[in-house]
Amino acid sequence: MKLNRNALSSQKGVLLKNTIMLYIMQFSTYLLSFIVVPYETRVLGETYFGKLGVATAIMVYFQLVIDFGFILSATEEVSRHREDKTRISKILTSVTIDKLFLTLGSVVVLIVLCEIFPAWHEDRTFYMLFLIATAINSLMPDYLYRGLEQMTAITVRTVAIKAFFTVMIVILLKKPEQYCIIPVLNIIGYTVALLCVYWHLYRRLHITFVKCSLKEIWSRFYRSSTFFYSRIATSVYTASNTVILSLIPAGSGIVGYYSLADKLVTTAKSGLSPISDSMYPYMTKNRDFKLVWKILKIFMPIIIGGCAVVCIFARPLCEIVFGPGYGNAAPVLRAMLPVIIVILPSYILGFPTLSAMGLSKYANYSVVFGSALHVFNLVVLYFTGHMNMVTLGALVSVAEIVILLFRIVVIWLHRDLLNTGKEAS
């Protein structure tokens, strides 16, 4: 028992280190974002910032397609076989090949969509540059470092890219018409980072590309499909709203306001995701369910208090940080604040907890259910003539709340698994 306690204590030390590294990464992201985003809003204006928001939303779909859920499925496989360098090398190779084929398909789809939608045709070069940057970023083997619980490399790489991007944006972006500089700088930063990561894998971790059979490549693709369906469903109630606003006669300014509010909420979600990201491999291995409740007791009062302050001072905060005129983003920001309140318990009770219980499929099902409800609500808004940026923001909150409730019900119905060493078959 003493050995087991020592081992668990050691694992908690690794968990704490990885969580700290991820928070260093997120803090640096916030710090640099507070420099670059207000700069972009002032230089680009509502119209061109709206274009940036639409491109970012579109790329969410393509990134999900190229990632194809490997950040979850491959992370779990690497975590379970972390001592087998040969198997990990095969995971790296087969996942990379799968992503290259998915990238090729994404390029073809984007070309077709830009021809179909007149609203996208004008900015087709801008979107293609963003897709190239997205594809390069998606080739980063973050799943491998997460599975090995070595977050330092991810942190160093991310901070370096963000710092490069921030400095160059301030130096080069001087007028709205230069908005294509943004994806170009991303391409440069991601390419350099990708080369550095592969060098680190080869020289320090002794993991490299190896020969894989077609069966191995297909099996990992097929296994990840369930996770992909879950992640692509998430985009239905997140990125889809921005895309919808870009296709209806709402005006670029409205898209810009929604994009700004969505960016703030996404930033807050990213600030909470390191807890879940670091817990996922830890919980898969140790099934330490008591830790879940401890974390929620610590963080939830802070989150609720912070959201109350933002709700009260939403308009002046938007104008102070992003410039005069952006106070119009306050109503949709308030409508989306419930997302921030429920997202931490939803994250932790999702894959970290349900996977440890042997119920990971229900984490996927919850997202699909929430997305289906969101689509139904969108149809209702459309036919009742109530579709606008505030109601769309409110629907995102509804979807996230429903997903959390779904996961709570599943855990309650299988609560006997929390007190035993068993997993669901």
FENCOR-V176509 format. One line per field, one symbol per residue. phi: phi as a letter, one per 20 degrees, with the letter a starting at -180 (. if undefined). psi: psi as a letter, one per 30 degrees, with the letter a starting at -180 (. if undefined). burial: 1 if it has 16 or more other C-alpha atoms within 10 Angstrom, else 0. A space follows every 10 residues. Layout:
BEGIN
phi=???
psi=???
burial=???
END
This chain:
BEGIN
phi=.fffffffff ffffgfffff ffffffffff gfffeffgff ffffmfffff gffffffffg ffffffflmf fdffffffff cfeeffffff fgfffffgff fffgffffff gfffefegfe ffdfffffff ffffffffff efgffffelc efffffffff ffffffffff feecbgfeff ffffffgfff ffffffffff ffeddldbfc fcefffffff fffeffffgf fffgffdcff ffffffedfe nfffffffff ffffffffff fefgfffffg fffgedleff fgffffffef ffffffffff ffdgffffff fdogoeffeg fffffefggf fefffffffe fgefffemcg ffffffffff fffffgffff fffemdebff fffffffgff fffffgffff fffdffffdc eecfe
psi=eeeeeeeeee eeeeeeeeee eeeeeeeeee eeefeeeeee eeeeleefee eeeeeeeefe eeeeeeehgf feeeeeeeef hffjeeeeee eeeeeeeeee eeeeeeeeee eeeffejeff eegeeeeeee eeeeeeeffk heeeeeefhi feeeeeeeee eeeeeeeeee eejflefgff eeeeeeeeee eeeeeeeeee eeeefhklkl kkleeeeeee eeefeeeeee eeeefegdfe eeeeefflif keeeeeeeee eeeeeeeeee fffeeeeffe eeeeefhife eeeeeeeeee eeeeeeeeee eegeeeeeee eflkfgfffe eeeeffefee efeeeeeefc eeeeeffghf ffeeeeeeee eeeeeeeeee eeffggjlee eeeeeeeeee eeeeeeeeee eefhffffgl gllk.
burial=0000000100 1101101111 1111110111 0110111111 1111111111 1111111111 1111111111 1111111110 0100011111 1111111111 0110010001 0001000001 1001011111 1111111111 1111111111 1111101111 1111110010 0010010011 1111111011 1011001100 1000001110 0000001001 1001111111 1111111111 1111110000 0111111111 1111101111 1111111111 1111001110 0100000000 0010001001 1001111110 1110011111 1111111111 1111111111 1111111111 0111111111 1111101100 1000001111 1111111111 1111011101 1000001100 00100
END
